[in-house]
Amino acid sequence: MALVILIIMLALIEYTVFSFQVGGARMKYGVHAPATTGNPVFERYFRVQQNTQEQMIIFIPAIVSFAWMGESVGWAGNYIASGLGVIWLIGRFLYAINYVKDPASRGIGFMMGFIPSVLMILGTLVCIVISLL
């Protein structure tokens, strides 16, 4: 489980970096709190942070559940979950870079985060069914 926890901690660090980038963009583009609009580039940084938060609500329970249930049915749940978590982290990074540059280019990064979460949710459900048989 240590690898899974490491991935979760890295996801939290990545989210924290995105939060600091929003703060920096606030100062750079003159968007004073509590405003969340006013400059298109600031709004992109803000959306990266918000979308990452939205995805983490799905990702964190999915990675923990899949790692746990995968191990319980004899799969390498911790390793599979950690590998999918690395893809998620890279996807969020690519999403952030591309979204700030051009929101239309966010697709690959978004899918690299979305697909691992979906796979872990489905994998967890499969493991539950296996464990009940």
C-alpha positions in Angstrom: 0.0 0.0 0.0 3.0 2.3 0.4 3.2 2.9 -3.4 -0.5 3.8 -3.5 -0.1 6.2 -0.6 3.0 7.7 -2.4 0.9 8.3 -5.5 -1.8 10.0 -3.4 0.7 12.2 -1.7 2.2 13.2 -5.1 -1.3 14.0 -6.3 -1.8 16.2 -3.3 1.5 17.9 -4.0 0.6 18.4 -7.6 -2.7 19.9 -6.6 -0.9 22.2 -4.2 1.4 23.4 -7.0 -1.7 24.2 -9.1 -3.1 26.1 -6.1 0.0 28.2 -5.9 -0.1 28.8 -9.6 -3.6 30.2 -9.2 -2.3 32.6 -6.5 0.6 33.7 -8.7 -1.9 34.2 -11.6 -4.1 36.3 -9.3 -1.2 38.7 -8.7 0.1 38.7 -12.2 -3.2 39.4 -13.9 -4.8 41.5 -11.1 -7.7 39.2 -10.2 -8.3 39.9 -6.6 -10.0 37.5 -4.3 -12.8 36.5 -4.1 -13.1 37.1 -7.9 -12.7 34.1 -10.1 -13.1 35.9 -13.4 -11.6 38.9 -15.1 -8.6 37.7 -17.1 -8.8 34.7 -19.5 -5.3 33.4 -18.6 -6.1 33.6 -14.8 -9.3 31.7 -15.5 -7.4 28.9 -17.1 -5.2 28.5 -14.1 -8.2 28.5 -11.9 -10.0 25.9 -14.0 -7.0 23.6 -13.9 -7.1 23.8 -10.1 -10.8 23.3 -9.9 -10.9 20.5 -12.5 -8.1 18.7 -10.7 -10.0 18.9 -7.4 -13.1 17.5 -9.1 -11.0 14.6 -10.5 -9.3 13.9 -7.2 -12.7 13.2 -5.6 -13.0 10.3 -8.0 -9.3 9.3 -8.2 -8.4 8.9 -4.5 -11.2 6.5 -3.5 -10.7 4.7 -6.8 -7.0 4.1 -6.3 -7.4 3.0 -2.7 -10.4 0.8 -3.4 -8.8 -0.9 -6.4 -5.5 -1.5 -4.6 -7.3 -3.0 -1.6 -9.7 -5.1 -3.6 -7.2 -6.2 -6.2 -4.9 -7.5 -3.5 -7.8 -9.3 -1.8 -8.6 -11.4 -4.9 -4.9 -12.2 -5.6 -4.2 -9.6 -8.2 -1.2 -7.2 -8.0 -3.6 -4.5 -6.9 -1.1 -2.2 -5.3 1.2 -2.2 -8.4 -1.6 -1.9 -10.9 -3.2 0.9 -9.0 0.1 2.7 -8.6 0.9 2.4 -12.3 -2.5 3.8 -13.2 -1.9 6.5 -10.6 1.3 7.5 -12.4 -0.6 7.8 -15.6 -3.1 10.0 -13.8 -0.4 12.2 -12.4 1.2 12.7 -15.8 -2.2 13.3 -17.3 -3.0 16.1 -14.8 0.4 17.6 -15.6 -0.2 17.6 -19.3 -3.8 18.8 -18.8 -2.5 21.8 -16.8 0.2 22.8 -19.3 -2.1 22.4 -22.3 -5.2 24.0 -20.8 -3.3 27.1 -19.8 -1.8 27.3 -23.3 -5.0 26.5 -25.2 -8.1 25.0 -23.5 -8.9 23.1 -26.8 -5.7 21.1 -26.4 -6.6 19.6 -23.0 -8.0 16.4 -24.3 -5.1 14.0 -24.0 -4.2 15.1 -20.5 -7.8 14.9 -19.4 -8.2 11.4 -20.8 -5.0 10.3 -19.2 -6.5 11.2 -15.9 -10.1 10.1 -16.6 -9.4 6.6 -18.0 -7.3 5.4 -15.1 -9.9 6.4 -12.6 -12.7 4.7 -14.6 -10.5 1.5 -15.0 -9.9 1.5 -11.2 -13.6 1.9 -10.5 -14.5 -0.9 -12.9 -11.7 -3.1 -11.6 -12.9 -2.6 -8.0 -16.4 -3.7 -9.0 -15.0 -6.8 -10.8 -13.0 -7.6 -7.7 -16.0 -7.3 -5.5 -18.0 -9.7 -7.7 -15.0 -12.1 -7.7 -14.8 -11.9 -3.9 -18.5 -12.7 -3.6 -18.4 -15.8 -5.8 
